[in-house]
Every structure is written in structure tokens, then in C-alpha cells.
Amino acid sequence: MNFTRRLIFNLLFFVLLLLVLAMLGAGDRTRPLLERTTLVIAPEGSLVEQFSSDPATRAINKAFGSDVAEVQLRDLLRALDAAREDERIERVGLRLDHLGGGGMASRRELAAAVARLRESGKQVIAFGEGMTQDQYLIAAEADEIYLDPMGGLLLEGLGRYRQYYREGLEDKLGVDMHLFKVGQYKSAAEPFVLDAASPESKQADLFWMNDLWQRYLGDVAQAREVTPQQLAQGIAQLPERIAAVDGDLARYALQQQLVDGLMTREQVDDLLAERGMADEDAEGGFRQVGLDGYLGHIDRAIKAADVRPQVAVVVAEGAITGGEQPPGSIGGVSTAALLRAARDDEDVSALVLRVDSPGGEVFASEQIRREVVALREAGKPVVVSMGDLAASGGYWISMDADRIYADASTITGSIGIFGLFPTIPRALEKIGVSTDGVSTTEFAGAFDITRPLDPEVGQVIQSVIEKGYRDFTGKVAAAREQPIAQIEAVAQGRVWSGAQARQHGLVDELGGLQAAIADAARRVDLEEGDYQLRYIEKQATPFERFFGGLAESRVGSAWLGESALARSLLARALPQTAQDLRFLEAAIEPTRGVPVKALAYCFCGL
């Protein structure tokens, strides 16, 4: 009893101590935003639609000095758009060296935001110690681009190569992968049953990839005031042109008019200090604010009590699997619950479903689609905004919206179904293990992966997959108000770019997230300024909010960063996010009454 008493008092004391520290450090850490400030956008991490960790974990990682692994697209867009009207922001510096991830559509949306900023009269200066062609698509819209003299920049084109495992699985390990599919171009499972891509897969992939690449060349050429032919010729003659500058990739970029000059970071900082407001005490020697600091200013400017109608956004990012899933992935139950919350919320007038998904389980996709239909039946319009990828199951959850928006370089379509069923008797035989027994019927135990697959069982599975495909095409035809034959002509698992999908009637309009939000608002007679935008996401627990606020405070961040005891206690207290099972591992797990899952998935990202 004495031990229990001391333990309780110690725990209470510790909690009280944390509360005191949080209150002491609860002051605003953001510095005042002064006139003639340069906004420096230097994101670090993968470009995502939604964070995959809770706020407390992110805040504590920052306090510990850990690298930020993710950057939300919406945060970059709202910072760039806010800077256009902010008189305190004189110019913007872009440093994209550490921005990774994202697809062509996301990067084009960022590039468009940079172009809008430049057109507003705000100067944009981009700098990189080295740039990928993905980063360059955004930087190309700047007024001036500078590259480190020891850096490099190459435009090389688009490519997508995958590993093929048939020989390793079948010949080496003795695992037989049985593929059941509908769709001539449905190639997602080919790596498990072939040694190389099928001709149909190569034909379809090259068709949409060429469309994306030509658009990339057009975007860069327009921004840099050159022609797409000049850029293409530079790639075709790459070996000779690189040799002509003695292998100097920075000089090559300058000669190709991809950049405006070669400077070190210190020289660019001097340039920004010369053009802006010099400040010897500031990093780089000029008055500046970073992305996080500027977002803090934006957030504080939002009124605490806003009674305007809401246009809600639900993000559906990642593979679609059943049940409850964490942010950054899509769960049949969890994502449907977010849509249901929007339907039940009287303050929500319309909804935008932001989709960035290669698809996944058919049943989970159907759970989400039903909630989209229920929202519309409740009188709340639903507009889909497709991000980088909205294919297969990603299209399934999109098709019943009032309107579908996609970027011209979005990857979508892939209307097809497949199922995988492995059998391992040959693998077991290699180690001297066999399977035997009895059953009361021919099909009892027929789905045991340790037994060979009976052809009649294969026929059952194929029938289930074909039914799934009929459901898919039938629902698309009904949602898009087109004949089945017309949908069948663009289905068969074939992948399309957003521009191609619009030509075939799978997408209604070309545009980004802002266009979709404006459309949803107009459907309930709301103009810009008449509504507030709200993201509906899983709410942080009180525990997460407490530690998140503590970690973001001055005293709290210093304490967490220095205290080994704090690190140890938090490591035990905070739940660790388990790694998601690989999609195909989850796909072959049987569910109740379904020995083989029907999958609507597309391995079609870049």
C-alpha cells in the first residue's frame, strides 16, 4: 500500500510538473512579421496530402531535432497564396532541395501557385544546390533560378520500371501465384506471374506517360521562354552536350537556359539581403520568415469563432484497405466515418473529396462510395478533386460525385479487377513437408494454400472476379450516365492521364483543389468569402493535444530536447505507429466468406 501511495503521488506530481512547464512555455514563439520580409519556403520531406502521424508525435520529433519527414501540399499552397495579398511579404525564396515525393499533378499545382504569386508582382527567387526534374517543375516558375556551381540539373524524361518475381517465386521457391483478372490492360499483378511486362502493359503505360511528359516540357518551356523542341533536343543530345562542357552539369544547365546563374547559397543570401531588408542578426543576413512561422501567422489571423457555412474537405490518400486505418491511408470504415461525420454535421454545406489513391480492396472502396451517395442524398453536394493518382479503387470512390476535377497530369482510370491466390505445396515439398487429409465435400479445404489449386476452385474465383468487374463498370456507367459499352471501351484496366480521362468522359473538368472547392461552394450558392474551409480528419486525443502543445512551447521544446528522462518517458507513453502491412500481403489474407479478395488496385504511380 505504501508503494502504491508513493507511486500515485509521484505520478500526480509528474503530471502537475508537465502542466506547469506547458503553461510557462505557452507563450507565442512566433516572431512579429515586419514589413519587407522575405518568405523563405524550404520544405523538407515528402510532399503529401495528409500527415501520416499525429500532431503530438510531429511536435515532439521537432523538439528532439528529428527531421520532418512530410510536408502537406495544402500548407505550401496556402502559404504561397496568402503571400500574394500580404503587404509584409516583399518576395519569396524557394529552396526545394529537400522536397521529395508527390506526383506530377501535385507539383503542377504548386507550380501554378508560384506563377500566381509572381504574376501578383511579388518576386520569386529559386535556389538549389542540385535539383531533380521533379523539383525543377516548380522552380521553373520563379523569376530567377540560381544553381550552385558544383550542383547539377538534368531533364531526362519519365520512366517506370518494376521488378518481376515469377522465376524467384515459382522456379526457385516453388510458390505458384494464381492470377484471376478481368481487363486486358490490368497489369498490377503481372510482376508475380510474369518475368517482364506484357506488351499490353507497355503500350498503355507509354501512352499516358508520353502525355504527361509532353505537358511537362510545355510547362517548363512556357515558364523559361524556350520551346519544348529545344528542351527535347537537349535531352536527345545529352552525351555530346555534357562532354562539351567537360562534364560540368551546372554549366550545362546554364547553357540550356534552365537556370539564370550559378551562385552559392551564401551569394544568394547576399542577393536577398541587398534586394530586401538586411538584418545581421537573422539567418542569411536578411529579414525573413520560414514556412512554419508564416503558417503560424496565417492561422492566428483566422477568427476563433467563425459562424459561416462550411465547405468540408476529406482527404483519401493511400491504398484502400478494410477497417480502421491511420491518416495517410484509406480505411473502408475510417474514411467512411469521416464522410458520415460531414453528412451529420449541420454546419457542413458541401464537401470536397480529395483523392490520391491507387485503389485497393473492392469492398472497402464500396463502403466509401456508399457514403458519397448518402451525402448527395442528404442534399450535400460532393465534388471530387483528384490529386496525383486516382486509379482503380481510387476511381471507384470518386465516380458518384456531382463533379470530378483532375489535373491534366493526374493518373486515373484503371477500371479493372484482379485477385491473387498463392499455393505452396511445391515449396513445402522442397523441405520434405506434404499435406493430406479428408473432407466431407469436394470444396471443403479447397482454399488451403498448402494444397494444389483445383481447376474448379479456380473457376469459382474467376466468377467472383468477373462479377466484381461487372459491378465496377455498371456503377461507372450509372454514375457517369453512359452506356456500358462506352465504359467498357475505356475500361479493361487501362490507365489514362487526367486530360485523356476527360476526353473519354471519366472526368468532368481539369483543375486543382481550389477549383473543386469553388465548385462545391457554388453548388450551395456560396461565393468566396461566404464560407469557411474545414478539413475533416481524425481528431487528436486530449493526451496528444497536451503533449503537442507542450512540445511546441518554448520551455517544453527545450526540456524535451535536452532531457534523456523525458525522451525515455515519452517513448513509453506515446503509442508507436505500426508499419502498414504491404498491400499484397494484406490482399491475400482471407476475410469472412471471401477466400480471395477482389482487388481494384493500380501500380501506376511515377
C-alpha positions in Angstrom: 0.0 0.0 0.0 2.9 2.4 0.8 4.4 1.6 -2.6 1.0 2.3 -4.4 0.6 5.5 -2.4 4.0 6.8 -3.4 3.5 5.8 -7.0 0.2 7.7 -7.3 1.7 10.8 -5.6 4.7 10.7 -7.9 2.6 10.3 -11.0 0.4 13.2 -9.9 3.5 15.3 -9.2 4.9 14.5 -12.6 1.7 15.4 -14.4 1.5 18.6 -12.5 5.1 19.4 -13.4 4.3 19.0 -17.0 1.3 21.2 -16.8 3.3 24.0 -15.1 6.0 23.7 -17.8 3.4 23.8 -20.5 1.8 27.0 -19.0 5.2 28.6 -18.6 6.1 28.0 -22.3 2.7 28.5 -23.7 3.6 32.0 -24.9 3.7 32.7 -28.6 7.0 31.6 -30.1 6.3 33.3 -33.4 8.2 36.5 -34.0 6.3 39.5 -35.2 6.0 39.7 -39.0 7.5 43.0 -40.1 7.4 44.9 -43.4 9.8 44.0 -46.3 10.1 40.4 -45.1 11.3 37.6 -47.4 9.2 34.4 -47.1 11.7 31.5 -47.4 10.0 28.3 -48.4 12.4 25.4 -47.8 10.3 22.3 -47.3 11.9 19.2 -46.0 10.3 15.8 -46.6 7.8 14.0 -48.8 5.0 16.0 -50.4 1.8 14.5 -49.0 -1.9 15.3 -48.9 -2.2 14.4 -45.3 0.3 13.8 -42.4 0.6 10.1 -41.5 1.4 10.8 -37.8 -0.5 12.6 -35.1 0.3 16.2 -34.1 1.9 15.2 -30.8 4.4 12.9 -32.5 5.3 15.5 -35.0 5.7 18.3 -32.4 7.9 16.0 -30.2 10.0 15.0 -33.2 10.7 18.6 -33.9 11.6 19.2 -30.3 14.1 16.4 -30.4 15.6 17.8 -33.6 14.4 15.0 -35.8 13.9 15.6 -39.5 10.4 16.4 -40.6 9.5 13.6 -42.9 6.4 15.1 -44.5 5.1 18.4 -46.0 1.4 18.9 -46.7 0.6 20.2 -50.1 -2.3 22.3 -48.7 0.2 24.1 -46.4 2.5 25.1 -49.2 -0.4 26.2 -51.3 -2.0 28.4 -48.6 1.4 30.0 -47.8 2.0 30.9 -51.4 -1.5 32.2 -52.0 -1.5 34.2 -48.7 1.8 35.8 -49.6 0.2 37.3 -52.8 -2.0 39.6 -50.7 0.3 40.1 -47.7 1.9 43.5 -47.9 4.5 42.5 -45.3 5.9 39.8 -47.7 8.2 41.5 -50.2 9.5 38.5 -52.1 9.7 34.7 -51.8 12.8 32.5 -51.8 12.3 28.9 -52.9 14.7 26.2 -51.8 13.4 22.8 -52.9 16.5 20.6 -52.5 14.9 18.6 -49.7 11.3 18.3 -51.1 10.6 14.8 -52.3 7.6 12.7 -53.2 4.4 13.8 -54.7 3.4 13.3 -58.3 3.1 15.3 -61.4 -0.3 16.7 -60.5 0.8 18.0 -57.1 3.9 19.6 -58.5 1.9 21.3 -61.3 -0.5 22.7 -58.6 2.5 24.1 -56.7 4.0 25.5 -59.9 0.7 27.2 -60.6 0.7 28.8 -57.2 4.2 30.1 -57.7 3.1 31.5 -61.1 0.1 33.3 -59.4 2.5 34.7 -56.8 4.9 36.0 -59.5 2.0 37.5 -61.5 0.8 39.4 -58.5 4.1 41.4 -58.6 5.9 39.5 -55.9 9.4 38.5 -56.9 10.3 34.8 -56.6 13.9 33.6 -56.5 14.6 29.9 -56.5 17.9 28.3 -55.5 19.2 24.8 -55.4 22.4 23.1 -54.6 21.2 20.4 -57.0 17.7 19.9 -58.5 15.7 16.9 -59.7 13.4 17.4 -62.7 10.5 17.0 -60.2 11.7 20.0 -58.1 12.5 21.9 -61.2 8.9 21.9 -62.5 8.1 24.1 -59.5 11.2 26.2 -59.5 10.9 26.9 -63.3 8.0 29.3 -62.5 10.3 31.6 -60.4 11.5 35.0 -61.8 15.1 33.9 -61.3 16.7 30.5 -60.7 20.2 30.0 -59.3 22.2 26.8 -59.1 25.2 26.1 -57.0 28.4 26.0 -59.2 29.0 22.4 -58.0 25.4 21.4 -58.4 23.6 19.8 -61.3 20.2 19.7 -63.1 19.2 17.2 -65.8 15.9 16.8 -67.6 15.8 13.1 -68.5 12.2 12.1 -69.2 9.7 9.8 -67.4 10.4 6.2 -66.7 8.7 3.4 -64.7 10.4 0.1 -64.1 9.3 -2.7 -61.8 10.8 -5.9 -60.5 9.3 -9.2 -61.7 9.3 -12.2 -59.4 7.9 -15.1 -61.3 11.1 -17.0 -61.6 12.1 -16.4 -58.0 8.6 -17.4 -56.7 7.8 -20.2 -59.0 11.1 -21.8 -60.1 13.3 -21.0 -57.1 10.9 -21.1 -54.1 8.1 -23.3 -55.5 5.3 -20.8 -54.9 2.6 -20.8 -57.5 0.8 -17.5 -57.9 -2.6 -17.9 -59.5 -3.9 -14.7 -61.1 -7.6 -14.1 -61.8 -8.4 -10.8 -63.5 -10.7 -9.0 -65.9 -9.3 -6.3 -68.1 -6.8 -6.7 -70.9 -4.6 -3.9 -69.5 -5.0 -4.7 -65.8 -1.3 -5.2 -65.1 -1.0 -4.6 -61.3 -0.3 -8.2 -60.5 1.9 -9.0 -63.5 5.2 -9.0 -61.5 4.0 -12.0 -59.6 3.2 -14.1 -62.7 5.5 -12.9 -65.4 9.2 -12.3 -66.0 8.7 -9.0 -67.8 5.9 -6.5 -68.6 3.3 -7.6 -71.1 3.0 -5.9 -74.4 -0.4 -4.5 -73.4 1.1 -3.0 -70.2 3.9 -1.3 -72.1 1.6 0.0 -74.7 -0.9 1.5 -72.2 1.8 2.9 -69.9 3.7 4.6 -72.7 0.5 6.2 -73.9 -0.3 8.1 -70.7 3.4 8.7 -69.8 4.1 10.4 -73.1 1.1 12.7 -72.5 2.5 13.7 -69.1 5.9 14.2 -70.4 4.8 16.4 -73.3 2.9 18.5 -70.8 6.0 18.7 -68.6 8.0 20.0 -71.5 5.3 22.5 -72.4 5.0 23.8 -68.8 8.8 24.3 -68.4 9.2 25.8 -71.9 6.5 28.4 -71.3 7.9 29.3 -67.9 11.5 29.6 -69.2 10.6 31.2 -72.5 12.1 28.5 -74.7 10.4 25.9 -76.9 9.6 22.3 -76.0 11.6 21.3 -79.0 14.7 22.9 -77.5 14.3 21.0 -74.3 13.7 17.7 -76.1 16.7 18.3 -78.3 18.8 19.0 -75.2 17.9 15.5 -73.8 18.4 13.8 -77.1 21.9 15.2 -77.4 22.7 14.9 -73.7 26.0 13.0 -74.0 27.5 15.4 -76.5 26.4 18.5 -74.7 27.7 17.3 -71.3 31.0 16.4 -72.9 31.2 19.9 -74.5 31.1 21.5 -71.0 33.7 19.0 -69.7 31.1 17.2 -67.6 30.1 20.4 -65.7 26.4 19.8 -65.0 25.9 23.3 -63.6 27.4 24.9 -66.7 25.3 22.6 -68.8 22.1 23.8 -67.0 23.1 27.4 -67.6 23.9 26.9 -71.3 20.5 25.2 -71.7 18.8 28.3 -70.2 17.4 26.1 -67.4 18.9 28.5 -64.8 19.8 32.2 -64.7 23.1 32.0 -62.9 25.5 29.9 -60.8 25.8 31.0 -57.2 26.5 29.5 -53.8 23.9 29.7 -51.1 25.8 32.5 -49.4 25.8 34.5 -52.6 22.1 34.1 -53.0 21.6 35.2 -49.3 23.7 38.3 -50.1 21.5 39.0 -53.1 18.3 38.7 -51.0 19.9 41.0 -48.3 20.7 43.5 -51.0 17.3 43.5 -52.5 15.4 43.1 -49.3 15.9 44.3 -45.7 19.4 43.5 -44.4 19.4 42.1 -40.8 22.7 41.0 -39.4 21.0 39.1 -36.6 18.9 37.0 -39.0 19.9 33.8 -40.6 21.4 34.6 -44.1 21.7 38.3 -43.1 18.2 39.4 -44.3 14.8 39.8 -42.7 12.9 36.5 -43.3 10.2 34.2 -42.1 10.1 30.4 -42.7 7.2 28.3 -43.9 6.2 27.1 -40.4 6.5 30.6 -38.9 4.4 32.1 -41.7 1.7 29.4 -41.4 1.5 30.3 -37.7 0.8 34.0 -38.6 -1.9 32.8 -41.1 -3.5 30.5 -38.6 -3.6 33.2 -35.9 -5.3 35.6 -38.3 -8.3 33.2 -38.6 -11.1 34.2 -36.4 -11.6 31.8 -33.5 -15.4 31.9 -33.8 -16.5 31.6 -37.4 -20.2 31.0 -37.9 -20.1 31.0 -41.7 -21.3 27.8 -43.6 -18.6 25.3 -44.1 -17.2 23.6 -47.2 -15.5 20.5 -45.9 -12.6 18.5 -47.3 -12.0 14.9 -46.6 -8.6 13.5 -47.7 -8.5 10.0 -49.1 -4.8 9.3 -49.6 -3.0 5.9 -49.9 -4.0 2.4 -50.5 -7.6 1.4 -49.7 -7.9 -1.4 -47.1 -10.6 -2.6 -44.8 -11.4 -1.4 -41.3 -9.9 1.5 -39.4 -6.7 2.9 -40.8 -4.4 5.8 -39.7 -4.1 9.1 -41.5 -2.2 8.8 -44.8 -4.0 5.7 -45.7 -7.6 4.9 -46.5 -9.8 2.6 -44.4 -13.2 1.3 -45.5 -14.5 2.1 -42.0 -12.4 5.1 -41.0 -12.7 7.1 -44.2 -16.5 6.3 -44.5 -16.8 7.6 -40.9 -15.3 10.9 -41.9 -17.8 11.3 -44.7 -20.6 10.3 -42.4 -19.5 13.0 -39.9 -19.7 15.6 -42.7 -23.2 14.3 -43.5 -24.4 14.6 -39.9 -22.8 18.0 -39.3 -25.3 20.7 -39.9 -22.6 23.3 -40.4 -21.2 21.5 -43.4 -23.0 22.6 -46.6 -20.9 20.8 -49.3 -17.9 18.5 -49.4 -14.8 18.0 -51.5 -13.3 14.5 -51.5 -9.6 14.9 -52.3 -8.4 11.6 -53.7 -4.8 10.4 -54.1 -5.0 6.7 -54.2 -4.0 3.7 -56.4 -7.1 1.8 -55.1 -7.2 -1.4 -53.1 -9.9 -3.7 -51.7 -13.2 -3.6 -53.6 -15.4 -3.9 -50.6 -13.6 -1.1 -48.7 -13.9 1.1 -51.8 -17.6 0.3 -52.0 -18.1 1.3 -48.3 -16.7 4.7 -49.1 -18.6 5.1 -52.3 -21.9 4.5 -50.5 -21.1 7.3 -48.1 -20.6 9.7 -51.1 -24.0 8.7 -52.4 -25.5 9.2 -48.9 -24.1 12.7 -48.7 -25.7 13.6 -52.0 -29.0 12.1 -51.0 -28.8 14.2 -47.8 -28.7 17.3 -50.1 -25.0 18.0 -49.6 -23.1 18.2 -53.0 -19.9 16.2 -53.3 -17.1 17.3 -55.7 -14.0 15.1 -56.2 -10.6 16.6 -56.6 -8.2 14.0 -58.0 -4.6 14.5 -56.9 -1.6 12.7 -58.4 -3.3 9.3 -58.6 -7.0 8.3 -58.5 -7.0 5.0 -60.3 -8.9 1.7 -59.9 -10.3 1.8 -56.4 -9.4 5.4 -56.3 -11.8 5.9 -59.2 -14.4 3.7 -57.6 -14.7 6.1 -54.6 -14.8 9.1 -57.0 -17.3 8.1 -59.6 -20.5 9.1 -57.9 -19.6 12.7 -57.1 -21.6 15.6 -58.5 -18.4 16.7 -60.4 -15.0 15.2 -60.8 -11.9 17.5 -61.2 -8.5 16.3 -62.2 -5.2 17.8 -63.1 -4.3 17.2 -66.8 -1.4 15.1 -65.4 -3.4 13.1 -62.9 -3.2 9.3 -63.3 -6.6 7.8 -63.3 -8.8 5.1 -64.8 -7.6 1.5 -64.4 -11.1 0.2 -64.2 -10.5 -3.4 -63.7 -10.5 -6.2 -61.1 -8.0 -8.9 -60.1 -7.3 -11.4 -57.4 -4.2 -13.3 -56.4 -4.1 -16.7 -54.8 -0.8 -18.4 -53.9 -0.3 -22.1 -53.4 2.8 -23.5 -51.8 2.8 -27.4 -52.0 5.9 -27.4 -54.2 7.6 -25.0 -51.7 6.8 -27.4 -48.9 8.0 -30.4 -50.9 11.4 -28.8 -51.1 11.7 -29.1 -47.3 10.1 -32.5 -47.1 6.6 -31.4 -45.9 3.3 -32.6 -47.5 -0.4 -32.0 -46.9 -3.0 -34.8 -46.6 -6.4 -35.4 -45.0 -10.1 -35.8 -45.7 -13.2 -33.6 -46.3 -16.9 -34.1 -46.4 -17.3 -32.3 -49.7 -15.2 -31.6 -52.8 -14.7 -27.9 -51.8 -14.0 -28.2 -48.1 -10.4 -27.2 -47.6 -10.1 -26.3 -51.3 -8.7 -22.9 -50.4 -5.9 -24.2 -48.3 -2.8 -22.7 -49.8 -0.8 -25.8 -48.9 -2.8 -27.8 -51.4 -2.7 -27.5 -55.2 -5.5 -25.3 -56.6 -8.2 -27.4 -58.1 -9.3 -26.1 -61.6 -13.0 -26.0 -60.5 -12.0 -23.8 -57.5 -10.2 -21.5 -59.9 -13.4 -21.3 -61.9 -15.2 -20.2 -58.7 -12.6 -17.5 -58.1 -12.7 -16.2 -61.7 -16.5 -16.0 -61.5 -16.2 -13.8 -58.4 -13.7 -11.5 -60.1 -15.8 -11.2 -63.2 -18.8 -10.3 -61.0 -16.6 -7.6 -59.4 -15.7 -6.2 -62.8 -19.4 -6.1 -63.9 -20.2 -4.2 -60.7 -17.4 -1.8 -61.4 -18.3 -1.0 -65.0 -22.0 -1.0 -64.2 -21.6 1.5 -61.4 -19.3 3.7 -63.5 -21.9 3.6 -66.3 -24.7 4.6 -63.9 -22.7 7.3 -62.2 -21.4 8.8 -65.4 -24.7 8.3 -67.2 -23.1 6.5 -70.1 -23.9 3.2 -71.8 -22.0 0.1 -70.5 -20.4 -0.4 -74.0 -18.9 3.1 -73.8 -17.4 2.5 -70.4 -16.2 -0.9 -71.5 -14.3 0.7 -74.3 -12.2 2.8 -71.8 -12.1 0.3 -69.0 -10.3 -3.1 -69.3 -7.9 -1.9 -66.6 -6.4 0.8 -68.9 -4.7 3.8 -67.3 -5.3 7.4 -68.5 -3.9 10.8 -67.8 -6.4 13.3 -66.5 -6.6 15.0 -69.9 -7.2 11.7 -71.6 -9.8 10.8 -69.0 -11.7 14.0 -69.6 -11.8 13.2 -73.3 -13.3 9.8 -72.5 -15.9 11.2 -70.1 -14.3 9.8 -66.9 -13.5 13.2 -65.6 -15.7 16.4 -65.9 -13.2 19.3 -65.5 -9.5 19.9 -65.5 -8.4 21.8 -62.4 -6.9 21.6 -59.0 -8.1 21.5 -55.4 -9.1 25.2 -55.4 -11.2 24.8 -58.4 -13.0 21.9 -56.9 -13.6 23.8 -53.6 -15.1 26.8 -55.5 -17.4 24.5 -57.5 -18.6 22.8 -54.3 -19.4 26.2 -52.8 -21.2 27.4 -55.9 -23.5 24.4 -55.7 -24.9 25.7 -52.4 -24.9 29.3 -53.6 -21.8 30.3 -51.7 -19.2 32.7 -53.2 -15.6 33.2 -52.0 -15.7 34.9 -48.6 -19.2 33.5 -47.8 -17.9 30.2 -46.4 -15.0 28.7 -44.3 -12.9 25.8 -45.4 -12.6 22.9 -42.9 -10.7 19.7 -43.2 -12.4 16.8 -41.5 -9.8 14.5 -40.1 -9.4 12.2 -37.2 -9.2 14.3 -34.0 -6.2 14.2 -31.8 -6.8 12.7 -28.3 -6.6 15.1 -25.2 -3.3 13.3 -24.5 -1.9 14.1 -27.9 -3.1 17.7 -27.8 -1.5 18.2 -24.4 1.9 16.8 -25.4 1.7 18.5 -28.7 1.2 21.9 -27.1 3.9 21.2 -24.6 6.4 20.3 -27.3 5.6 23.4 -29.3 6.1 25.7 -26.3 9.5 27.4 -25.6 10.2 25.7 -22.3 8.7 22.4 -23.3 10.7 22.1 -26.5 13.9 22.9 -24.7 13.1 20.4 -21.9 12.2 17.7 -24.3 15.2 18.3 -26.4 17.7 18.1 -23.6 16.2 15.6 -21.2 17.1 12.0 -21.6 14.5 11.2 -19.0 11.8 12.9 -21.0 12.7 11.0 -24.1 12.5 7.7 -22.2 9.2 8.5 -20.7 7.6 9.7 -23.9 8.9 6.7 -25.8 7.0 4.6 -23.4 3.9 6.8 -23.2 3.3 7.7 -26.8 1.8 4.9 -28.9 4.1 4.0 -31.8 2.6 3.9 -35.3 3.0 0.4 -36.6 4.2 0.0 -40.1 1.4 -0.7 -42.5 1.4 -4.2 -44.0 2.4 -4.3 -47.6 -0.6 -4.1 -49.8 -0.3 -7.5 -51.3 0.4 -9.2 -48.0 -2.9 -7.8 -46.8 -4.6 -8.6 -50.1 -4.2 -12.4 -49.8 -5.5 -12.6 -46.2 -9.0 -14.2 -46.5 -12.0 -12.4 -44.9 -15.2 -13.9 -43.7 -16.9 -15.8 -46.6 -14.4 -14.5 -49.1 -11.4 -16.8 -49.7 -9.9 -14.4 -52.3 -10.4 -10.7 -52.1 -11.4 -8.8 -55.2 -8.9 -6.0 -55.7 -9.1 -2.8 -57.7 -5.6 -1.6 -57.5 -3.1 0.1 -59.8 0.7 0.1 -59.6 0.8 3.1 -61.9 2.4 5.9 -60.0 5.7 7.6 -61.1 
